């Protein structure tokens, strides 16, 4: 190892910004550490090198400004590989974990390269940081700025979308592979993709302990917040992931599809006191993490061993810069914040009103055009659905998921919750002055059963995860309809198919913003595994054979999406109130029992009729903005007679959806289906839904 002395020709240029900042004649390396007594920069020639080619010592007198260490290194270019090393006190009982042997990832690193290396002294050597040139020819690309109320989200995994050998792409499992499948996304009609974590994480699970090694498929184990994941690049050249990611974003934008990132600022892969020192621990442990017991342990609101100290000024600034980095340098359209309630905790872990970081994100002018979405809970019991922050924040609506699952399963007493969720969840969002589009409606997500398994399994089957089926949620609100798992019994298969259509119809016709899980549209299955975080294989990947096998379901979903995009009636920007519209005695939303009479909200019924009146404007004369929509729902296990309410009988209705009918009569994309019986009376099969749309 070459121990280099400080170079007299190294001239200071700028103290900030943090990270490796590329200049015309070299690179400025800038890092924060308050308690370090010495700092070193390690430069490598090759990604596989175990030892640095050169070591540069920071001069405490000339290279330290307050708590910022900053040195300019001439002749260093894009692609340079590096680590930091920090000397300082090692006092685990008081939260000090400096180790001068540790190779540390730059918290502001814009790319990583290579893999973990293990040395004889037991020190884990993380992937190397890469100096990145941010310049890229965007060819005029800008954010799409689609209104939230017009958004339809497709939650997907970058690798899993094309990793399967039957995907037929040239670069499977990569950013470039996603580009090849953009025509499929366009054919569905979704307006945004929500990508599961793409900022750097260990490819192997760091927290397995004495368990067998498991892949870290989902990516919820942050290692470098500013860096796109190297594992999703087609090229193995260090830093190639930067341009490939930008290519993907640009191509999606050209197709009219926004890009939302699932970001994990609540914990890192360094784990608890038994975890490795890879970056933050070795630079200023008690600043970056919430500590307990005087600093000897980590507070664990994430359920993953540690909790990022998001409302410490230093960490808050880092997260803030990170979001701006993704928006400015990668043209990202929005963010979904994993376990966002942790961001509402102060430095002691207490939930506080108006938390500084949450407010700063909402008020930042550079982020003002982006979508910001909270998973408004954490692993320590905080549940803030409906009350997270202000009007800039939308939320994953976990109440929507549970109530829609319960209603269609036939649970008693669920017509009230069903009505509330279908109408936009005013109980959650209206009291705080928010609107229906603040509710991100979903029935399935990466976390839990996909739609096919939701109607195929009563219990989780996670044995493949190696945790004796003890992992994953036990509260799935699922039902197998008589057989656990796949079946050839036609009656059960038909019921499952109908229930999936019931839930898709509800999801895509509810007020709010719908989110679809990758593969649900073609009945992707995980074999009953509801926690596939470590399954980087066909169990989790998109199975492209199902796209052709389940064309009926895909046709159904495409028709629903197209209708939603065309009809403002089902995506209104303001809450329905039951107020009169001035049209034929109609209210903006009208609820009826199966017999067309007033609803007994406290009864045990599982049947409901809803007449949704089109929004309208009045400038001397009424102008309708869409069509009236009539929902007829029977969630019970028995057929039931329905009678249309009198107010509906004067309208010319055409059938749009009939989930009990066989294809192609299950959906009429041109809204030219049969009219309801002239008598207004008909029998609804068990577990079925009809949707009628008023003729123009």
N, C-alpha and C positions, 0 to 999 in steps of 0.2 A: 504494500500500500504506500502510495506517495503522500507524505505529509507536507503539504504546501504551506509556505509562510505567507502572511498577508502580502499582497502584491502592491507595490507603491503606485503602479499605474492604474489601479482600480479607482475610478473617480465616481463620486456620489452624483446621482442625477435627481431622483425624486424619492421622497420618503414613502409616499403612498401612490397608488393603491396597493393592497396586499397581493401576495402571490408572486408569480414569475411574470414580469411585465417586459414584453419584447420591445426593444428600441432598435434604432438603426445600427448602432455599433456594439450592441450587446444586450444583456438582460439584467434588470433590477430584481433582486430576490428580496421579498419583504415578508416578515412574519411577526406575529405578536407573541410575546411571553413576558410576563411580569416578574416571575420568580427565577427565571433561568440565570445562571451565573456565567454561562458561556454558550455560544451558538456556533454551529458548523454547517457548511453546505457541502454535500457530497455529490460529485458529478461523475456520471457513468458514460462509457462509450457505447455499450451494448446492453440490450434488455436482459440478457441472460447473465451478465457479469455479476458475480457475487460480491466483488469489492469495487469501490470507486476508483476511477482513474485519477481523480484529483480531489483534495479536500481543502476547502477555503475556510479559514477561521474568521469570524466576525470580530472586529476590533471594538471592544467595549467603549472606547473613548470616541471613535469616529463613526462607528456603524450602528450605534444605539441611540435612538431618539425617544426619550421617555421609555415606554415599554415596547417600542417597535424596533426590531432589528432589521436593518436595510443595507444591502451591499450591491454595488454594480459590478458585473463581471463582463469585461469586454470580449468580443469575438464569439460569444455564445449565440447560437442560432436556434431557430425553430426545430423542434424535435429533440433538443437536449434532455437527457434523463437526469433526475436528481432526487435526493432526499434531504431532509434536515436532521441534525442531531442537536440535542439540548442537554447541557450539564445543569445540575441544580440539586436541591435537597431531596433526598429520598426518605420520606417519613410517612409511611402508609397510614399510620394512626391519625394523622392530621391531613390526609388527602394530598400529600405531595409524592409524586411518582416519577420524578426525573431519573433517567437512566442514560448515561452518556454513551452506552453501547447501542441503544435502540435506533433503528432507522425509522424516520417519521415522515408520514405523508403530509404535505403542505395542505392545511385546511382549505386554501383557495386554489388548489391544483385544478387545472382545466381539463386534464386528461391523465389517465394512468395507463401503464403498459406492463406486460409480463404477469407473472404469478407470484404467489408467496414462496419464499425460500426459507429454509430452516437451517440454522447454524449450529455448530457443535456446542456453543454456550447456551443453547436453548432460546435465544432471542429470535422472535419471528420477524422476518424481513418482508414487509409488505410490497405490493407492486410499486414500481417506480413512477414518479411524477414526470410529466412531459411538458416542456415549454411549447405553448400553442400560439399560432398566429390567428387572431380572431377574424382577419379579413376573409370575405367570401363574396362571390358574385351572386347576389340574391335576385338579379334580373327584375328589379322593381317589386319584388314580393313584399306585401304588407299584411298586417293582421286583418282577418276577415270581418271582425267586429259584428258578428251576427247577434241579434237580440237574444237574450236568455230565453224568452218565452217561445222562440222559434227553434230552439236547440233540441236535437235528439242525439243522445250520447251512446256510443258503443264502447264499453269497457273491454280492453284487450291487452294481451301480453305480447310484446314485440317478438320475442323468440317463438312463443307458442303458436302464434298466428300462422307461421309458415314452416316450422321446424319439421313437421311430419314429411316423410319421403313422398307421400301422395299429394303434397301441395303443388308440385310441378313447377316450382320456381327455380331460377338459376342460383340464387343465393339464399338457401333456406335458413330460417332462424335469425335473420339480420334486418337491419334498417332497410337495406336495399330489397330484401324479400318483401317487406311491407309495400314498397313502391309497386312491385309486380302485381300485388293483389288489390290495388286501389280500384280497378274496375269492379271488383266484387263489392267493395264498400259502397261505391256509387250506385250499384244496382239495388242495394238495400234501401238507399235513400237517407242513411244517417248523416247528420251534419257535423259531428265531432267525434273524434276518437279520444278516449281517456286511457292513456298508456300507464300500465302498472310500472313500478319504479324503474327509471332508466338512469338515475344518477348512480354512481359507482357503489357496488356492494361486493362482498366476497362471493365467488362462484360456489365455494363450498361453505356449508353452514359452520360458523365459527363456534357455536355454542353447544355442540353435540356432547361434550364431556366424555363419558365412558360409553356413549352410544356409537353405533357404526357411523362412519362419515355419510353425510347426506348433502345433496346439492341444495343450494339456496335458490330455488326456482323463482319464487315470487319477487325477491329482491327487497323485501322490507328489512334491510339491515345495513343502513347507510355507512359508507366509508369515505366518500369524497363528494360533497354536495354539488360542486360546480362542474363535475365531469360526467359526460355521457358514458354509459357502461361499455367497456371495451369488448365484452363478450358478444355483443350484438353487431360488431363490425365484420364485414366480409373480408376486408384486408387485415393482415396481421401487422402492418406497419404501425409503429407507435404513433398514436394521435390520429390514425385514420378515422376513428369513430366520430371525430368532430365534424368533418366534412360530410361523412355518410349520413349522420343524423340530420344535418342541414339539408342535404338532398331530399331526405324523406319528408321533412316539414314543408319544403318548397313544393314538392310534388303533391302532397295532400292539399295544400292551399290552392294549387292550380285546379284541383278537382272540387274545390268548394268545401273542403272538410277541415275543420279547426282541429288543433292539437292541444289537449289538456294533459298536463303531467300530474301523476300521483306522486307527491313529494313526502318524504319521511323525515321531518325535523324533530321527532319526539325521542329518538334514541339512536345509538350507533352500534356498529358491530364490535366495539371494544368490550361490551358486556359489563359484568360486575367486577368486584375486586379480584376475581379469579381469571378475568379475561385478559387478552394480550394488550400490550402498549403499542399502538400503531400510529397514533397521531395526536388527538386531543389530550389524552391522558399524559403524554410525555411532554406537553407544551405548557398546559396550565389546567390541570385536572379539575380543581375546585371552581374554576370559572366556567368551563364548558359543561359540567355536569352538576346536578343537584345532589348534594352529599348528605349523609346521615351519620349519626353517632360520632360527631366531631370531625368527620371526614374519612372515617375508616370504611364506611359502606356507602352504597349508592341507593338513593331513593328510586323506586321502581314503579312509576305510574304507567309505564309502557308495557309491562309484563315481559320485557325482553332484557332485563338485567340492569339497565341504567335509564336515566331520563336526561335529555338535553335541557340545559338551563336557559331556555329560550328567552326569558325576560331579563337576563343579565345584559347590561348595555353592550358588552363585547360580542356576545352571541347573537343578540338581537340585530346588531349591525351586520354580522356575517350573514344571517338569514336574509336580511333585507337586501344586501348586495347580491346574494345568490339569486333571488327572484328576479331582480333587475337584469342580472346576467343572462338568465334564460329567456327573458322577454326581449332584450335588446339584441343579443348575439345569436339567438336561436329562433326568434319570432314566435315564441310559444304564446298561445292564445288564452291560457288559463291554468289553474292549479287546483288539485284536490288535495287537501291536507290530511294526511293519515293521523288518526287519534288527535284531532285538532284541539280537544279540550285541554291537553297538556300545555298548549300555547296560552291558555287562560290562567295558568298557575304562576304565582310569583316565585322568587328565588328560594322560598321556603316550602314550596309545593302547595300553597293555599290558592284556591280558586278566588279570583278577584274580579270585580266589575271593571270594565274598560281596560283590559290588560294592554300594556304599551305596544307589544308586538302586533297583536291582533288589530288594534287601532291604526298602527302605522301602515300595515299592509292595506287596510281599507282606504286610507287617505293618500297613499303615495300617488303622485301625478303620473309617473311612468307606468304604473300598474292599472291606471284608471280604465283602460279599454279591455282589461283581461277579466276572465271569469274566475272567481275565487269561491271554492266550495269546501266546506268543513265536514269531516267525519266528526260530528259533534259529541264525542264521548271518548273515554280513555279506559285503560285496564284497571283503574283504581276506583271505579264507581261513579265518576263524573258522567252525567248524561244531560246534555244541553240542547237536545233536539227541540227546535222552536225558539230557543233563547240565546243562541250563539251570536254574539256581537251585533252588528248593525245591518243596515239595508244593503251593504255591498256584499255581504256574505250569503251565499246559498248553502244548503245543508243536505247531506244524505239523509233522507227521511226514513229512519228505521221503523218508525210507527207505521208508515205506509206499507212497508214490506210485510210486517207482522199481521196487520189488519186485513190486507187483501188475501194473504195466504189463509188466514182463519176463515174468512167469509166463504171462499170457494171450497174449502175443505168441508164446509157445512156446519161449522161450530155454531151453537145457538147464541142468540143475542148479538150478532155481528152486523145487522143491517144498518144500525146507526154509524158505527165506525166506517163501514163500507161507503155510506153516503158522504161522510165527511172527507174521506180520502179521495173519492171520485171527484168531489167538488173543489179540491185544492188544499185541504188541511188548514182551513181558516182557524180552527181551534189552536193551532200551533203558531201560525205566522201573522194572523191579523192583529192580535193584541199589541205586537211590537211595531206595527205600521208597515209590515212587509207584505209581499204580494204572492200569488200562487207560484210564480217562477222562482221563488226562493226555496221551493221544495224540489229536491232531486228525487223523483219517484223511482223506486226499483223494487223488484220482487226477488231477483237473484243478483249476486255479485261474485267476484272471485272468492270471497270468503263465505263458504257454505255450499249447499247443493246447487248445481246448475238446474235449469227448469225441468229437464227430462228426469233427473233423479229426485226432484221435489215431488213428483207424482209416481215414483217407482220404489221408494224406500221409506220404511217407517223409522229406521235407525241408521246411524252413521256406520260406515265400514272402513275404518282408517288403519287397518292392520298393517298395510304396506308402509306406513310412516315409521314403524319401529317403536311406537310408544304404547303398545298393548291396547290400542283403540281408546286411550285415555285423552287424547288430544281432540280438538274440535268441539264445536258447540253441540250440546245435547238437546237444545230447544230449537227444532227445525220446522215445526208446524207443517210437517209433510205427511203423506199418506200413500200407501202402495196399492190400495184398492183390491187387495186379496192375495197378492203374491209379492214376496220381497225380491226385487230385482227384475231382470228381463223375464218375459213370459210370451208364450204362443197363444194364450187364451184370448180370443178375439174380443170378447166383451170387455175384458180389462184393458186391452190395448186401445180400444175405442174410447173408453172412459178417460184414459190418460191423455190421449190425443186431444180430446174435447177440453179437458181441464187446462192443458197448455194454451189452447186457443182462448179459453175464457180469461186466463191471466194476461196473455199478451194483449187481448182486446181492452181489458181494463187499464193496463199500463199505458197503452198508446192513445187512449181516449180520455184519460184523466187530466184535469187541470194540473199544471205544474210542468216539470221537465222530466221526460222519461229517460231512463238509462237501461240499455240492453246489455246483457253479458255475452261476450264472444262465444259463438257457437250455439246459443239457445235457439236461434232461428232455424237450425238444422238438427236440433235435438242431440247435441253433444252430451256425452255421458262421462262421468268419472267413476262409474262402478260403485256408487254409494260413498265415495270418499268426499267428505265435506271440509277437508283441510289439506288441500294438495300442495302446500307450500314447498315441499321437498320433492315433488314428483316431476322432475324434468324429463318427461317421457310421454309416450302416447296417451297415458291416462289424462294428462293435462293439456296436451297439444290439440289444436284444431284438427279434426279428422275430415279431410276434404272429400272423402267418399260419401259422407253423410249429406253433403251439399246436394249431390245428385239423388241420393236415396230418399231424402225428405224434401223434394221439390214442393210438395203440397204445403208443408208448414212455411217454407220460405216464401212461397207465393202469397200466403195468408199474411205474413208479417210485412212483406213489401207493400201490400195493398193498404194495410193499416197505417204504415209510415207515410205513404203518399197522401192518404186522406188527411192525416194530421197536418201535413205541410200545407195542404190546400185550404183547410177549413179552420178559420179563427174561432169557431164556436167551441172547439175542444182545447184551445190554448189561449184563453183569455188572460189579459194582463191584470185584471182586477177581480176581487173575490165576488162570487155569486152571493146574493143576499136574500133571495126569495122575494125581491121587490117586483112590483108590476112592471111590465114592459109597455103597456098601452096597446098591446096587440091581442085581440080576442080573449082578453082576460088572462093571458099568460103571464106568469112570473118568469124571472130569468132562469130559475131552476124550480122544478115541480116534482114532488115525490108522491108516489102512490103505492098502495098495497097491490097484491096480485089481482085483486078484484076491481082495481081502479078507484078504490076509496081511500080515505085518509090512512096514513101509516100508523100502526101501533108500534112506536119505537121501543117500547119496553117488552114487547112480546117475544116469542121464541121463533118467529118466522125466519125463513132463509130465502125469501122471495121479495123482489123490489122492482118497481118501475120508476124510471126517471125521464122526465121530458126536459131537455136542455134547450132553452130558447136562444136563437142566434143573437149575438150582440148587434146593436144598430146605432146609427147616428140620426139625428133629427135636425134638419135645416129647413123648417117649414113643412117638410114631408119626411116620412120615415124611410130610411135607406138601410136595408139589411146588409150586414157584412159577411154573412155566411148562411148556413142552413140550420134549421132546427134538427135536433138529434134525439131519438127516443131509444132508451135502454130498457130491455126487458130481461130480468135476471132471475133464474131459478137455481139456487145453490144447494137445494135439498137433494136427497137421494131418491126422490120419487117424482114422477110426472105431476104437473100441477096446472090447473086451468088459470088462464089469465084473461082479464077483460080490460081493454084499453079504456083509459079515463075519458069522460065526455069531451074534455078540452082537446083531446088528440084526434077525435073522430072527424073533425072538420078539415084536417090537413091531408094532403095527398102524399102518402108515405111510400117509399120504395125500400125494399130490404137491402141492407149492406152486408151484415154479418149474421150468420146462423151457425153457431159452433157445433150444433148437433147434426148438421147436414154433411153428407159426403161431398168431397171435392168434385166438381168445381162449384157446387151450390153452397159451399160454406162461406164464400165471399164473392161479392159482385163489385170489382174495382171501378166499374163505370157507373155504379149506383143505379143500376137498372134491374134490380131484383124484383121479385113478386111483391104485390101490394098485400097488406094484411087483410084477413077476411072482412067482408063487408059488415059482418055482425060485430066485429071488434072482439070476438071471442076465439080463443085457440088454446090448445094444450101445449105446454112447454115441457119437453123431455127433462129427465133428471140432469142436474149439473150442466145447464146449458144457458146460452146467452143469445139473444137476438138484438141487433141494432138496426133501427130504421132511420132513414134520412129523408127529410122533406124535399119534395121536388121543387126546383126553382120556379 
